């Protein structure tokens, strides 16, 4: 999740939230998708929530997050989108 995208949702700015899904953790981000919907409802606005996931012969059971639009991308593109920063330590 791009932290800036989540903040733009909270600040009433137009937003499309795309959640990157790791093949081994299909639904870990479903709570984030739900929270974005709560923000949209509170602000009486529309926010698109989508989940992108890799598709390749190696990846099995590839799927997006429940209640999001699913974006299938090739593994090479997926790998270039991975953000290696650990956001858990920000603000602590």
TINUSE-337690 format. One record per residue: residue number from 1; residue in one letter; z, x, y of N, C-alpha, C in turn. Coordinates in Angstrom, 3 decimals, padded with zeros to 6 digits, always signed. Layout:
# residues N
+------+------+----------+----------+----------+----------+----------+----------+----------+----------+----------+
! resi ! resn !      nzz !      nxx !      nyy !     cazz !     caxx !     cayy !      czz !      cxx !      cyy !
+------+------+----------+----------+----------+----------+----------+----------+----------+----------+----------+
!  NUM !    A !        Z !        X !        Y !        Z !        X !        Y !        Z !        X !        Y !
...
+------+------+----------+----------+----------+----------+----------+----------+----------+----------+----------+
//
This chain:
# residues 92
+------+------+----------+----------+----------+----------+----------+----------+----------+----------+----------+
! resi ! resn !      nzz !      nxx !      nyy !     cazz !     caxx !     cayy !      czz !      cxx !      cyy !
+------+------+----------+----------+----------+----------+----------+----------+----------+----------+----------+
!    1 !    X ! +000.000 ! +000.856 ! -001.170 ! +000.000 ! +000.000 ! +000.000 ! +000.000 ! +000.892 ! +001.219 !
!    2 !    X ! -000.879 ! +000.618 ! +002.140 ! -000.888 ! +001.324 ! +003.412 ! +000.181 ! +000.704 ! +004.287 !
!    3 !    X ! +001.189 ! +001.499 ! +004.662 ! +002.305 ! +000.993 ! +005.447 ! +001.813 ! +000.387 ! +006.753 !
!    4 !    X ! +000.783 ! +000.965 ! +007.362 ! +000.234 ! +000.438 ! +008.599 ! -000.327 ! -000.961 ! +008.426 !
!    5 !    X ! -000.938 ! -001.243 ! +007.292 ! -001.473 ! -002.579 ! +007.046 ! -000.356 ! -003.603 ! +006.929 !
!    6 !    X ! +000.736 ! -003.250 ! +006.268 ! +001.851 ! -004.182 ! +006.148 ! +002.457 ! -004.446 ! +007.523 !
!    7 !    X ! +002.563 ! -003.407 ! +008.353 ! +003.098 ! -003.585 ! +009.709 ! +002.174 ! -004.445 ! +010.555 !
!    8 !    X ! +000.853 ! -004.273 ! +010.426 ! -000.057 ! -005.095 ! +011.223 ! +000.087 ! -006.560 ! +010.847 !
!    9 !    X ! +000.380 ! -006.835 ! +009.591 ! +000.625 ! -008.215 ! +009.172 ! +001.858 ! -008.757 ! +009.857 !
!   10 !    X ! +002.875 ! -007.932 ! +009.989 ! +004.114 ! -008.376 ! +010.619 ! +003.993 ! -008.468 ! +012.132 !
!   11 !    X ! +003.002 ! -007.820 ! +012.735 ! +002.845 ! -007.801 ! +014.181 ! +001.752 ! -008.755 ! +014.668 !
!   12 !    X ! +001.348 ! -009.686 ! +013.870 ! +000.374 ! -010.719 ! +014.239 ! -001.041 ! -010.182 ! +014.452 !
!   13 !    X ! -001.357 ! -009.018 ! +013.992 ! -002.699 ! -008.483 ! +014.124 ! -003.519 ! -008.922 ! +012.911 !
!   14 !    X ! -004.837 ! -009.072 ! +013.074 ! -005.672 ! -009.425 ! +011.923 ! -005.473 ! -008.407 ! +010.802 !
!   15 !    X ! -005.444 ! -008.875 ! +009.572 ! -005.181 ! -007.940 ! +008.485 ! -005.877 ! -008.340 ! +007.203 !
!   16 !    X ! -006.318 ! -007.338 ! +006.514 ! -006.733 ! -007.443 ! +005.124 ! -005.880 ! -006.421 ! +004.402 !
!   17 !    X ! -005.134 ! -006.853 ! +003.415 ! -004.266 ! -005.957 ! +002.665 ! -004.907 ! -005.711 ! +001.305 !
!   18 !    X ! -005.181 ! -004.439 ! +001.017 ! -005.729 ! -004.064 ! -000.287 ! -004.688 ! -003.203 ! -000.981 !
!   19 !    X ! -004.234 ! -003.673 ! -002.107 ! -003.232 ! -002.962 ! -002.897 ! -003.936 ! -002.202 ! -004.007 !
!   20 !    X ! -003.662 ! -000.921 ! -004.112 ! -004.232 ! -000.133 ! -005.198 ! -003.388 ! -000.292 ! -006.445 !
!   21 !    X ! -004.020 ! -000.642 ! -007.533 ! -003.296 ! -000.914 ! -008.774 ! -003.495 ! +000.245 ! -009.734 !
!   22 !    X ! -002.372 ! +000.794 ! -010.205 ! -002.457 ! +001.809 ! -011.246 ! -002.663 ! +001.102 ! -012.575 !
!   23 !    X ! -003.524 ! +001.659 ! -013.406 ! -003.824 ! +000.995 ! -014.685 ! -002.599 ! +000.734 ! -015.555 !
!   24 !    X ! -001.563 ! +001.545 ! -015.432 ! -000.395 ! +001.387 ! -016.296 ! +000.667 ! +000.476 ! -015.696 !
!   25 !    X ! +000.447 ! -000.035 ! -014.480 ! +001.458 ! -000.865 ! -013.818 ! +000.783 ! -002.052 ! -013.148 !
!   26 !    X ! +000.262 ! -002.933 ! -013.930 ! -000.547 ! -004.042 ! -013.423 ! +000.124 ! -004.860 ! -012.334 !
!   27 !    X ! +001.367 ! -005.259 ! -012.537 ! +001.972 ! -006.252 ! -011.651 ! +003.108 ! -005.712 ! -010.779 !
!   28 !    X ! +003.270 ! -004.396 ! -010.702 ! +004.366 ! -003.833 ! -009.909 ! +004.323 ! -004.257 ! -008.447 !
!   29 !    X ! +003.136 ! -004.524 ! -007.920 ! +003.002 ! -004.859 ! -006.504 ! +002.886 ! -006.354 ! -006.238 !
!   30 !    X ! +003.138 ! -007.185 ! -007.232 ! +003.013 ! -008.628 ! -007.024 ! +004.000 ! -009.136 ! -005.981 !
!   31 !    X ! +005.173 ! -008.506 ! -005.884 ! +006.150 ! -008.915 ! -004.871 ! +005.647 ! -008.609 ! -003.463 !
!   32 !    X ! +004.910 ! -007.513 ! -003.297 ! +004.326 ! -007.190 ! -001.988 ! +003.302 ! -008.251 ! -001.613 !
!   33 !    X ! +002.470 ! -008.640 ! -002.556 ! +001.479 ! -009.683 ! -002.291 ! +002.163 ! -010.982 ! -001.886 !
!   34 !    X ! +003.250 ! -011.319 ! -002.565 ! +004.006 ! -012.525 ! -002.209 ! +004.583 ! -012.418 ! -000.793 !
!   35 !    X ! +005.108 ! -011.258 ! -000.445 ! +005.701 ! -011.060 ! +000.885 ! +004.645 ! -011.182 ! +001.985 !
!   36 !    X ! +003.455 ! -010.658 ! +001.741 ! +002.379 ! -010.796 ! +002.723 ! +002.044 ! -012.271 ! +002.927 !
!   37 !    X ! +002.043 ! -013.043 ! +001.862 ! +001.791 ! -014.493 ! +001.987 ! +002.886 ! -015.189 ! +002.794 !
!   38 !    X ! +004.137 ! -014.769 ! +002.602 ! +005.250 ! -015.339 ! +003.377 ! +005.052 ! -015.026 ! +004.866 !
!   39 !    X ! +004.690 ! -013.793 ! +005.187 ! +004.436 ! -013.405 ! +006.578 ! +003.310 ! -014.245 ! +007.159 !
!   40 !    X ! +002.243 ! -014.407 ! +006.399 ! +001.109 ! -015.203 ! +006.883 ! +001.526 ! -016.645 ! +007.155 !
!   41 !    X ! +002.298 ! -017.218 ! +006.267 ! +002.746 ! -018.599 ! +006.453 ! +003.669 ! -018.717 ! +007.658 !
!   42 !    X ! +004.598 ! -017.782 ! +007.812 ! +005.519 ! -017.805 ! +008.952 ! +004.771 ! -017.721 ! +010.275 !
!   43 !    X ! +003.667 ! -016.996 ! +010.278 ! +002.892 ! -016.791 ! +011.495 ! +001.724 ! -017.768 ! +011.617 !
!   44 !    X ! +001.626 ! -018.685 ! +010.653 ! +000.552 ! -019.678 ! +010.650 ! -000.819 ! -019.021 ! +010.787 !
!   45 !    X ! -001.061 ! -018.060 ! +009.918 ! -002.340 ! -017.356 ! +009.939 ! -002.782 ! -016.976 ! +008.542 !
!   46 !    X ! -004.001 ! -016.549 ! +008.456 ! -004.608 ! -016.174 ! +007.191 ! -004.619 ! -014.662 ! +007.059 !
!   47 !    X ! -004.146 ! -014.166 ! +005.933 ! -004.230 ! -012.745 ! +005.610 ! -004.805 ! -012.626 ! +004.204 !
!   48 !    X ! -005.887 ! -011.907 ! +004.082 ! -006.514 ! -011.677 ! +002.773 ! -005.714 ! -010.633 ! +002.004 !
!   49 !    X ! -005.378 ! -010.944 ! +000.768 ! -004.674 ! -009.999 ! -000.105 ! -005.563 ! -009.729 ! -001.311 !
!   50 !    X ! -005.889 ! -008.471 ! -001.507 ! -006.740 ! -008.076 ! -002.629 ! -006.101 ! -006.897 ! -003.345 !
!   51 !    X ! -006.480 ! -006.715 ! -004.589 ! -006.006 ! -005.556 ! -005.345 ! -007.201 ! -004.845 ! -005.954 !
!   52 !    X ! -007.243 ! -003.536 ! -005.736 ! -008.332 ! -002.713 ! -006.262 ! -007.825 ! -001.956 ! -007.483 !
!   53 !    X ! -008.677 ! -001.877 ! -008.489 ! -008.275 ! -001.183 ! -009.712 ! -009.482 ! -000.501 ! -010.338 !
!   54 !    X ! -009.237 ! +000.614 ! -011.055 ! -010.345 ! +001.366 ! -011.644 ! -010.884 ! +000.707 ! -012.901 !
!   55 !    X ! -012.187 ! +000.846 ! -013.057 ! -012.857 ! +000.382 ! -014.268 ! -013.636 ! +001.573 ! -014.824 !
!   56 !    X ! -013.365 ! +001.908 ! -016.073 ! -014.071 ! +002.999 ! -016.738 ! -013.912 ! +002.817 ! -018.242 !
!   57 !    X ! -014.695 ! +003.559 ! -019.016 ! -014.539 ! +003.471 ! -020.470 ! -013.147 ! +003.895 ! -020.943 !
!   58 !    X ! -012.456 ! +004.738 ! -020.173 ! -011.143 ! +005.234 ! -020.550 ! -010.044 ! +004.210 ! -020.246 !
!   59 !    X ! -010.228 ! +003.450 ! -019.179 ! -009.212 ! +002.495 ! -018.743 ! -009.374 ! +001.196 ! -019.531 !
!   60 !    X ! -008.331 ! +000.806 ! -020.210 ! -008.349 ! -000.462 ! -020.932 ! -007.419 ! -001.442 ! -020.233 !
!   61 !    X ! -007.620 ! -002.701 ! -020.432 ! -006.799 ! -003.754 ! -019.836 ! -006.782 ! -003.698 ! -018.313 !
!   62 !    X ! -007.884 ! -003.275 ! -017.709 ! -007.948 ! -003.190 ! -016.251 ! -007.960 ! -004.597 ! -015.657 !
!   63 !    X ! -007.058 ! -004.813 ! -014.690 ! -007.009 ! -006.091 ! -013.992 ! -006.266 ! -005.905 ! -012.688 !
!   64 !    X ! -006.460 ! -006.845 ! -011.790 ! -005.778 ! -006.806 ! -010.513 ! -004.426 ! -007.495 ! -010.584 !
!   65 !    X ! -003.804 ! -007.596 ! -009.421 ! -002.494 ! -008.229 ! -009.310 ! -002.676 ! -009.739 ! -009.285 !
!   66 !    X ! -001.809 ! -010.454 ! -009.943 ! -001.873 ! -011.914 ! -009.955 ! -001.911 ! -012.465 ! -008.529 !
!   67 !    X ! -002.660 ! -013.530 ! -008.336 ! -002.775 ! -014.239 ! -007.063 ! -003.371 ! -013.394 ! -005.943 !
!   68 !    X ! -004.189 ! -012.401 ! -006.293 ! -004.942 ! -011.628 ! -005.311 ! -006.410 ! -011.647 ! -005.721 !
!   69 !    X ! -007.283 ! -011.334 ! -004.767 ! -008.684 ! -011.120 ! -005.122 ! -008.770 ! -009.768 ! -005.816 !
!   70 !    X ! -009.532 ! -009.684 ! -006.888 ! -009.631 ! -008.454 ! -007.661 ! -010.881 ! -007.689 ! -007.260 !
!   71 !    X ! -010.705 ! -006.401 ! -006.963 ! -011.822 ! -005.534 ! -006.597 ! -011.929 ! -004.441 ! -007.652 !
!   72 !    X ! -012.993 ! -004.471 ! -008.418 ! -013.218 ! -003.449 ! -009.438 ! -013.936 ! -002.269 ! -008.788 !
!   73 !    X ! -013.398 ! -001.057 ! -008.998 ! -014.033 ! +000.144 ! -008.470 ! -014.130 ! +001.185 ! -009.572 !
!   74 !    X ! -015.110 ! +002.093 ! -009.422 ! -015.237 ! +003.134 ! -010.441 ! -014.078 ! +004.121 ! -010.318 !
!   75 !    X ! -013.800 ! +004.803 ! -011.388 ! -012.633 ! +005.688 ! -011.462 ! -012.696 ! +006.807 ! -010.424 !
!   76 !    X ! -013.878 ! +007.351 ! -010.175 ! -014.009 ! +008.426 ! -009.191 ! -013.601 ! +007.939 ! -007.807 !
!   77 !    X ! -014.060 ! +006.774 ! -007.410 ! -013.687 ! +006.204 ! -006.113 ! -012.191 ! +005.938 ! -006.075 !
!   78 !    X ! -011.667 ! +005.364 ! -007.127 ! -010.228 ! +005.085 ! -007.211 ! -009.421 ! +006.366 ! -007.010 !
!   79 !    X ! -009.798 ! +007.435 ! -007.719 ! -009.063 ! +008.694 ! -007.640 ! -009.077 ! +009.274 ! -006.224 !
!   80 !    X ! -010.149 ! +009.093 ! -005.468 ! -010.204 ! +009.611 ! -004.101 ! -009.334 ! +008.798 ! -003.145 !
!   81 !    X ! -008.932 ! +007.608 ! -003.532 ! -008.097 ! +006.750 ! -002.681 ! -006.612 ! +006.957 ! -002.893 !
!   82 !    X ! -006.223 ! +007.709 ! -003.880 ! -004.809 ! +007.897 ! -004.192 ! -004.134 ! +008.674 ! -003.065 !
!   83 !    X ! -003.056 ! +008.136 ! -002.555 ! -002.260 ! +008.766 ! -001.510 ! -001.071 ! +009.441 ! -002.189 !
!   84 !    X ! -000.978 ! +010.741 ! -002.073 ! +000.066 ! +011.484 ! -002.788 ! +001.409 ! +011.495 ! -002.064 !
!   85 !    X ! +001.461 ! +010.955 ! -000.830 ! +002.736 ! +010.956 ! -000.100 ! +003.738 ! +010.019 ! -000.766 !
!   86 !    X ! +005.005 ! +010.398 ! -000.701 ! +006.089 ! +009.584 ! -001.231 ! +006.745 ! +008.859 ! -000.063 !
!   87 !    X ! +006.449 ! +007.565 ! +000.093 ! +006.947 ! +006.778 ! +001.229 ! +008.406 ! +006.360 ! +001.061 !
!   88 !    X ! +008.968 ! +006.565 ! -000.107 ! +010.361 ! +006.185 ! -000.320 ! +011.317 ! +006.973 ! +000.564 !
!   89 !    X ! +010.940 ! +008.171 ! +000.960 ! +011.826 ! +009.008 ! +001.755 ! +011.639 ! +008.801 ! +003.260 !
!   90 !    X ! +010.669 ! +008.015 ! +003.689 ! +010.440 ! +007.762 ! +005.108 ! +011.543 ! +006.868 ! +005.655 !
!   91 !    X ! +012.109 ! +007.281 ! +006.787 ! +013.118 ! +006.477 ! +007.458 ! +014.507 ! +006.583 ! +006.873 !
!   92 !    X ! +014.717 ! +007.492 ! +005.945 ! +016.059 ! +007.653 ! +005.380 ! +016.718 ! +008.902 ! +005.871 !
+------+------+----------+----------+----------+----------+----------+----------+----------+----------+----------+
//
